[in-house]
Amino acid sequence: MKISVENNSLKVPDVVDIPFIEGDGIGPDITRATKKVIDEALRVSYGNERKFNWIELLAGEKAISKFNTPLPDDTVNKITEYRIALKGPLTTPVGGGFRSINVTLRQKMDLYANVRPVKYYPGLPSPLKSPEKVDMVVFRENTEDVYMGIEFPSNSKEAEQVIELMAKFGHPIRNGSGIGIKPISKFATTRIAKMAIDYAFENGRKSVTIMHKGNIMKYTEGAFKEWSYETSRQFGDRVVNETETAGKNMSGKIVIKDRIADNMFQQILLRPDEYDILLCPNLNGDYISDALAAQVGGIGVAPSGNIGDNYAVFEAVHGSAPKYANLDVADPSSLLLSAVMMLRYIKWNEPANLIEKAFVDTLRDKQVPQDLARHLGIKALKTSEFAESIVQHMSAR
Ligand code: NAP
């Protein structure tokens, strides 16, 4: 049965239809491993009472060979109809003419927040002295900024016209420049700021930090900062500016603060325990989330969700790593932990917690796939063996 929405919240049936896109390259290997672990976690947690009814949707190379398009309308319509989906990585088709799959999904379903939890699991390789201090969630605005793709090549008619217009505004631009436009709106900023602060309260977090380069880009990133603070004031005295915390009882309250983007990069390395939720415009969010992932195991283990109002697509952070396709060697952790996010999104927390604990047990026993094994200098498990090991650790709990 499908998920529905009642009183603006999700109504999840006990046997729930979950669409999935297997993905290209390593997609089939990591999707198979992920589904196996999820199904077992549901069985251990709920017996036969709650289950996933997996529904495969086509996208990427499978869809091109069948329908000559990487993203058939039917796939987009079904994800919209079912409200959530799990998505493996897709190879970007070479040559023009195809719409970007991620962008199309994001636009059609208005998935305006890219949410990336980054935390250290004991046993992961890390370049930090104290990686256990890393536990942050990045909220990256997903619809605006330079990612809107408003760009004009050097010497194009459009670029020349923009250069002429800027000259009229008293801003000379060198002839032959390429032009890119960076729009950031109050509407988009307000809704992601609200989502990030709501999340902070719902998950017992302590602070929200706005990451911006507003000292240079005053009316885009600077406005992002101002509008985010403005949104935080809607929460009344439950949200406190970091400059006003002295002498206040902060129990049940959230601190709001901001950091300039370049400083933010050193903060996450030097003082990671002082940061919790990071609220970022699109480009900053893109950069900081991979930098953070590198601190705690890399993109092979970093999960993500693209989330809108009652719609969400959870996906591996990495790409299709074609050189490892069908070799049963890829790390399924990124997709698996994205599926854990999906379980939490529908509030099925028992299997989510169970998988996380078994994942940690498996790492502790040094049973890991090759991307982690080579850093740790130990023998690697195959993708399928790693999934089996997590399943065994779950059953043992
Ligand atoms: P990639 O697929 O992420 O792979 C880059 C490297 O990262 C791999 O060669 C491998 O490193 C490592 N890696 C990534 N995922 C891994 C995993 N699960 N297990 C083990 N190692 C992993 O990036 P890419 O090679 O730039 O892109 C390949 C294709 O994926 C392109 O067509 C790209 O457009 C697409 N892509 C899709 C998405 C998406 O669907 N969301 C995202 C990014 C890229 P080593 O070589 O060091 O072992």
Residues whose N, C-alpha, C, O or C-beta is under 5 A from the ligand:
A	BS01	NAP	G88 P89 L90 T91 T92 G300 A316 V317 H318 G319 S320 A321 A330 D331 D371
